[in-house]
Amino acid sequence: MKIGSVKENKNIEKRIAITPDIVKKYSSHGFEICLSENYGTHIGIDDKQYLDLGAKIFQDDKEILGSSDLILQLGMLSDENCSSLRENQILIGALNPYKNKNSLKDLVKKRINVFSLELLPRITRAQSMDILSSQANLAGYKAVIESFSNFEKAIPMMMTAAGTVPAAKVLVVGAGVAGLQAIATAKRMGAIVFATDVRMASKEQVESLGGKFLTVEGSENLETEGGYAKEASDDFKQKQEELLSETLKKIDIVICTALIPGKKAPLIVKDNMINNMQAGSVIYDLAAVQGGNTAFTEADKIIEKNGVKIMGESNILNKLPISASSLYAKNMFNFVENLFDKENKKININLEDEIIEKTLIK
């Protein structure tokens, strides 16, 4: 059986779905790997590395797409590439089913089996395939590094003969995977860290990392069965707003990570709150691509309001493509391995398997 992967649009996506170390794992199951020419050269992986491991390199992407049994990607294929797909092929990736709903429906009509890994159930058996966690972990780390590099003061407390430099105060909004990594990274670098989340289960995790959890009085636990945050009531939002408004007056750096799958990012840091922040403060908004958690966020721009810098990127992982690709490729391999019937050496789309049933686009 053949596994293919074609180059992504490098202006949008620098990560790759198949790394050299993963080629060996696929080969051990009898898969033949087919890749675009210069597939990984932009992140320092030349074609020879793949060829030495037995992969095949093609100049024509249509040849790969037309002949492969499984196609592994990061994002959704272009319309032109989708037209090259044929019945009974399998397409797997982070295909953004909310944004690409119509394109995915068209592929399903062509009897192509499409799996979107954002839809993985949050169960123990799926952890090794969980692209949202592996990529969010890196995003949370990088958001802290980016915001600190734009903050014009020292981060840790420094005691010198000339006086004391106070530690920077960091607030992390949303304590999911990205938020927890942001807390851990900021704490390691000497900041005083606060965090807030609508899920009360996050309190213990935040405090275990050395952060202070800000609790809204009379909080309700806003967590879905799948472990995601759900939308808060108007009363909760009002109380959260009052708490945030007071807290932000003394905060130097804010890391926003609050997202609801398939919906516009919730607006949490409003214009009046930003107006009351100290000049020189920095906000990094990881929700920028979904509208942002602040009133002024614009993806891929640094907006300045009353001396406060607000920043966020369409794809922060393009700044860590080697690490991100390594983790993504491993997640992808684990998913493919779960699809693979080792005894009969074939792909088995077993809809009684929760992982397969939940990720298959219908």
N, C-alpha and C positions, 0 to 999 in steps of 0.2 A: 504494500500500500504506500501511496505517496502523500507526504505532507508538504504543502507549499506555503510560502510567505513572500509577499511582495513589499517593496519599499513604501513607507508612509510618505505623506507630504511633509518634508522636513521643515517647512515654515510653521507647521502646526504641531508636529509630533516627531521627536528625536529618539524616542524609545524604540526598541525592536522586540519582536515576539520570540525569536529563537536565537540563543547565544551559543557559542561553540561548545561549552561544557554540556549543554542540553542535547546537542546533536548526538553525542555518544549514547545518551539514555534512550533517545528515540530509535537509534540504530539497533540497540540491544533487543528491541521488540520487533525488529524486522522492517521498520519504516525507512523509506528512502526520502531524503530531504532535498527539496528544490527551492532555491532562493534567487532573488533578483541580483543582477550584477551590482557590485558596490553596496551590498545590503547593509553592512555595518561599518563601512569605512569612516563615516562621520563621527563615530565614537571609538576609533582606533582599532577596529577589527577588520583586517583585510580579507579578501576572498580566499586567499591561500589557506588561511586557518580553517575555513569551512571545507575547502577541497581536500585538505590533508585528513580530514575526519570522515571523508566519504560523501559529503554533500555535493549536489550538482548546482552549478551556477548558470543562469539563463539571462540573455539580454532582453528577451521579449516577455513582459509580464503576462500577456495573454496566454502564452504557452504554459506558464506555471498554473494559471487559474483554470485553464481548460483541462489540464491533465491530472491535477491533484485530487485526491479523495478527501483530504482535510485541508482547509486553509486557515492559518492562524495569523491574526492581526492584532494591532492595538486598537485603532479606531475603525469606523465604518469605511468600507471600500467606496471609491468614487462611483458615480453612475456608470461611467465607461467600463470600469473593472467589473461591476456587478453584471453587466450585460454579457460578460465572458463566462459566467458561471452556468453550470448545467445541472439537470435534475439529479437528485440523490447525493450531491456533494454536501459536505459539512463545513460551515463557516463558524469560527469561534473567535471571540474578541471582547473588548470593552466597547460595545456597539451603541451605547447610549440609547436604549429603547424608548425613552421618553421623547427625545429630540428627533430620532430617526424612525418614528413609528410607521410612517407611510412606506419608506424604502424597505423596511424589514418585512412589512406585509406583502410587498411585491415579491420579495425573495421566497417567502413562504408559499405564495401562489405558484411559483415556479417549481415547487416541491424540493426546495433546498432546505436542509436542516440547519437552522441558525440558533446558536447558543450565545447568550450575552452574560458575561461573568459578573456583571453588577447585580444580577438577580440571584446569586448564590444564597441559599438559606444559611442563617447563622446557627449552624450546628457544629458539634465537635469534629465530625468526620470531614467537614468542608473547610476547616481552618487552613490546611496546606494549599488550598486553591483560592483563598480569599484575596483577590486583587485589591479590593477596597482597603483592607487593613494594611497590606504590605506597602501600598503606594501612599496611603494617608500617613503612615508612620514616617516615611521620608519627607512628605510635604510639611508635616508639623515641625520637624527638625529644621528644614530649610527656611521656613517662614520666620523662625526665630533668628537665624543667621542673617537673613536679608534685612529684617527690621533693625537688628543691632548695628548692622553696617551703615544704616541711614540715621542712627541716633548719634547725636554729636556730644555725648557724654560717656564716661566710663560706666561699665555695667556693675562690676563688684564693688563693695565698699573697700576703700583704700585709706589706710591711716599713715600719714606722712608727717615729717617735721613741719611741713608748711600748712598742715591742716588735714581734715578728714573729707574724703569724697564719699557721699552717701551712696548706698546700693540703689540701682534702678528698680522701680516697682513695675511689675509686669502683670497684666490681667489677661487671662485666656478665656475667651467666650466660647463655650462648647467643649466638654471634656470627653469626647469620643477618642478614637485612636489618634487622630492628628493632634487633638488638644492635649492628650496625656503626654505625647512625645514632646510637644512644645513646652509643657510644664517641666518635664525632666531636663530638657536642654537648657532652658532659661535658668533653672535652679543650679545646674552644674556650672554655669558660667557666672554664678554669684548674685543673681537677681533675687529680689523678694517677690514671690509669685502668689497671685490670687487667681481663683477660677470660679466660673459659674456655669451651671448646666440645668436643664429642666428635668433631668433624670436624677432622682435622689441617690440611686445606686452609685453615681459617680463620686459622691462625697468621700467615701472610704478610699477610692483609688487616688483621688487628688491628694488627700492627706498623707497617703503612703509615699507619695513622691515629694513630700515636703511643701506642698502648696496649701494655701488657706482657702477653704470652700466658702463661697458667699451664698448664704441660704436666704431665700425669700420667705418671709414670715407666712406660715400657713401653707407651705408648699404642697402641691399635689405631685405625685410621681407621673411624669409624662413620658412613659417609655412603652413602645409597642412590644408585642410578643417576640418580634424579630430582633429586639435590642436597639432599634433606632429611636430617635426622638420624634415625638408627634407634636402637632400644633397645640400651643397653649391657649387657655381660655383668656378672655379679655381682662378678667380680674387679675389673673396671674401676670399677664403682660404689663398691667399698670403697676403692680407691686415690683416687678423686675425692673421696670423703667426707673422707678424712684430710687431703688437700691443702686443701680448702675450709674445714674446721674450723679449721686453723691460720691461714689467710689472713683469715678473717672476724673474727678477734680484733682486727685492726688496720684494718678497713674501716669507713668512715663511711656509705656509701650503696651499696645493692645494687640493681641493675636485673635482674630475672629475665625472660627471654624464651623459655625452652625449651619448645617444643611439638612433639608428634608428631601429624601429621594423623590425625584420626579416633579418637584415643585420649585418655584422661585425661592431663593434664599430668604429667610425671615429678616426683616429690617429690625435690628436690635439697637445699634448705636445711632441715635437720631441727631439731626443738625444742632439742636439746642445743647445736647450733651457735648458735642465736639466743640462748640463755641465756649464751653466752660472748662475745657481741658487746658493744661499748661502749654504755652508756646514751646516748640521744640520736641513735643511728644510725637510718637510714630504709631500709626495703625497699619498692621498688615492683615489684609482681608483674603483669607483662603477661599471664601465663597464668591469671589469676584466674577467668575465665569457664569454663575447663576444669579447675577444681579447684585450680589454683595450684601453683607450684614450692616453696612453703614449707609448713611444718606448720600454720601458723595463718591462712593467707590466707582472707579472706571477701570476695567481690565486693561492691563499693560500700560498704565499711566500712573504717575505720582501726582496726586491732587493736593494742593496746600490750602488749608482753611484756617485762618487766624493763627498761623504759625504751626499748625498740626499737619504732618504729612500722612496722607492716606494712600496706600499702595496695595496692589494685588495683580496677579498675572493669570492669563488664560490657562497656562500649563506650567506651573512652577517646577514640575518634574523634568522639564527640558533643561533645567540647570543641574540635574543629577541623573543624566540619561544612562550612565554606565551602571550605577547601583540600582536604579529603578528597573532597567532592562533585565538585570540578573534576577531580581526577585519576581518580576512579572513572568519571565520565561519559565521559572520553576513552578509558579502557580499554574501556568498553562499546561506544563507537562503533567502535573498531578491530576489536572482535570481530564486530559486526554487519556491518561492511564486508567482513570475510573470508567471511561467509556469503552476501553479496550478489553475484549474477551480473550485472555491469554491462552486459554485452552484451545479455542478454535481459531485463534489468530485473526480476529476480525472485530470491527466496531459493532457494539451492541447498544442501541438506544433503548434502554430498559426504563420505561416510564414508571415502573414501581420504585425506582431509585429516586428519592426526594431531590437529590442534587441535579440529576438529569431532568426530571420533570419540571422543576422550578426555573431552570435556566433556558429551557427550550422555548423559543418564540413561537406562539401558536396563532 
